Amino acid sequence: ASVVKLTKNHTLVQELYCIEMIARVDVLCLDKTGTITDGSMTVKGIEEINNNSGLTVKQIIALMLGSLNDNNMTSVALEKEFGKAKRVNPLFVVPFSSARKFSVVTLEKYGTFFLGAPEFILKKEYDLVKPSVDKYARKGYRVLLIGHNKGTLKNQDDATKLKADPL
């Protein structure tokens, strides 16, 4: 009877014991796909496209994390997987913003690196990675892109104007 009642509310019951547990729930946290989640994130993999930056993806992420000093779920998951570089001396840093959907770090000798939502970093060139992004998004994964430009940022406005190539 409980399964039928939950089905009428568009709820899929995979295990019968969940009916007892859900009776005691006041708040239920879901990710954007509707999966019950505990709020933690983990890195599931890396897919390199064309990394000619002179650094490995692990080095880039560690250097960016050391420069940004973010303390959100994404940066915690990335730090757990790739570490956080110490003594980083970036030339310019643009922290993550929910309006921009990415962060930017300019490193001496290596250029500018972007980390965030692929469609906001690549803009018109998003079609280059869209099939790959869609493949992982269909699995419920959050997809981040590392972009690179050999130039340097001179001000925060350049972050949205500078063209990035996917790594």
C-alpha positions in Angstrom: 0.0 0.0 0.0 2.8 2.4 0.8 4.6 1.7 -2.5 1.4 2.5 -4.4 0.8 5.7 -2.4 4.4 6.9 -3.1 4.2 6.0 -6.8 1.2 8.3 -7.1 3.5 11.1 -5.9 6.1 10.2 -8.6 8.4 8.5 -6.1 10.3 5.4 -7.1 10.7 2.8 -4.3 13.7 0.5 -4.9 13.9 -1.2 -1.5 10.9 -1.8 0.8 12.8 -0.8 4.0 13.0 2.8 2.7 9.3 3.2 3.5 10.1 3.0 7.2 13.0 5.4 6.9 11.1 8.0 4.8 8.3 8.1 7.4 10.7 9.8 9.8 12.2 12.3 7.3 11.5 16.0 7.6 14.0 17.3 5.0 15.2 15.5 1.9 18.3 16.8 -0.1 18.4 16.0 -3.8 20.9 16.9 -6.5 19.8 18.5 -9.8 19.0 15.0 -11.2 16.7 14.2 -8.3 19.1 11.7 -6.7 19.2 11.6 -2.9 22.5 13.1 -1.9 24.5 13.8 1.3 26.2 16.9 -0.2 29.7 15.5 -0.6 31.5 15.4 -4.0 34.2 13.2 -5.4 36.2 13.4 -8.6 35.2 10.5 -10.9 37.7 11.1 -13.7 39.5 13.4 -16.1 39.3 13.6 -19.8 42.0 15.6 -21.5 41.3 17.3 -24.8 44.4 19.2 -25.8 46.8 20.0 -23.0 49.7 22.0 -24.3 50.1 24.2 -21.2 53.4 22.7 -20.0 51.7 21.4 -16.8 49.8 18.3 -16.0 46.1 18.6 -15.0 47.0 17.6 -11.5 49.6 20.4 -11.3 47.2 23.0 -12.8 44.4 22.2 -10.3 46.8 22.1 -7.3 48.2 25.5 -8.3 44.8 27.0 -8.9 43.5 25.7 -5.5 46.6 27.1 -3.8 45.9 30.5 -5.4 42.1 30.7 -4.9 41.8 29.7 -1.3 38.2 28.6 -1.9 36.4 26.5 0.8 33.4 25.1 -1.0 32.3 21.5 -1.8 33.9 21.6 -5.3 37.3 22.8 -4.1 37.3 20.3 -1.2 36.7 17.4 -3.6 39.4 18.7 -6.0 41.8 19.1 -3.2 41.2 15.6 -1.9 42.0 14.2 -5.4 44.8 16.6 -6.6 46.2 18.3 -3.5 46.8 22.0 -3.0 50.0 23.7 -4.0 51.8 25.8 -1.3 53.7 29.0 -2.0 51.9 29.9 -5.1 52.5 33.4 -6.4 49.8 34.1 -9.0 50.0 37.2 -11.0 46.2 37.7 -11.0 43.3 35.8 -9.4 39.6 36.1 -10.1 37.7 34.0 -7.5 34.7 32.0 -8.4 31.4 33.8 -8.7 28.0 32.3 -9.2 27.2 35.0 -11.9 30.4 34.2 -13.9 30.4 30.4 -13.1 34.2 30.0 -13.2 37.4 31.2 -11.5 40.6 32.4 -13.1 44.3 32.3 -12.1 47.2 33.8 -14.1 50.5 32.1 -13.4 53.9 33.4 -14.4 55.4 31.5 -17.4 52.2 29.4 -17.9 49.5 31.9 -18.7 45.9 32.0 -17.5 43.8 29.0 -16.4 40.0 28.9 -16.0 38.1 26.4 -13.9 34.3 26.1 -14.0 31.3 25.5 -16.1 32.3 24.6 -19.7 29.6 26.6 -21.4 30.6 29.8 -19.6 34.3 29.4 -20.1 34.2 28.4 -23.8 31.2 30.5 -24.8 30.9 30.2 -28.6 33.3 27.2 -28.7 31.3 25.2 -26.3 30.2 22.9 -29.1 33.8 21.5 -29.1 33.1 19.7 -25.8 29.3 19.5 -25.6 29.1 15.8 -26.6 31.5 14.9 -23.9 29.9 17.1 -21.3 26.4 15.7 -22.1 27.7 12.2 -21.8 28.8 12.8 -18.2 25.9 15.0 -17.3 23.5 12.2 -18.3 25.2 10.1 -15.7 24.4 12.8 -13.1 28.0 14.0 -12.9 28.9 17.7 -12.4 31.3 18.5 -15.2 34.0 21.1 -14.8 36.4 22.4 -17.5 39.9 23.7 -17.3 40.6 26.3 -19.9 43.9 27.9 -20.8 45.1 31.0 -22.5 48.8 31.9 -22.9 48.0 35.6 -22.1 47.7 37.2 -18.7 44.9 39.0 -17.0 45.3 42.7 -16.3 41.9 43.2 -14.6 38.9 41.3 -13.6 36.9 42.3 -16.7 39.4 40.5 -18.9 38.3 37.2 -17.3 35.1 37.3 -19.3 36.7 38.6 -22.5 39.8 36.4 -22.7 39.3 33.3 -25.0 40.1 30.0 -23.3 41.1 26.7 -25.0 39.9 23.5 -23.3 42.6 21.3 -21.8 
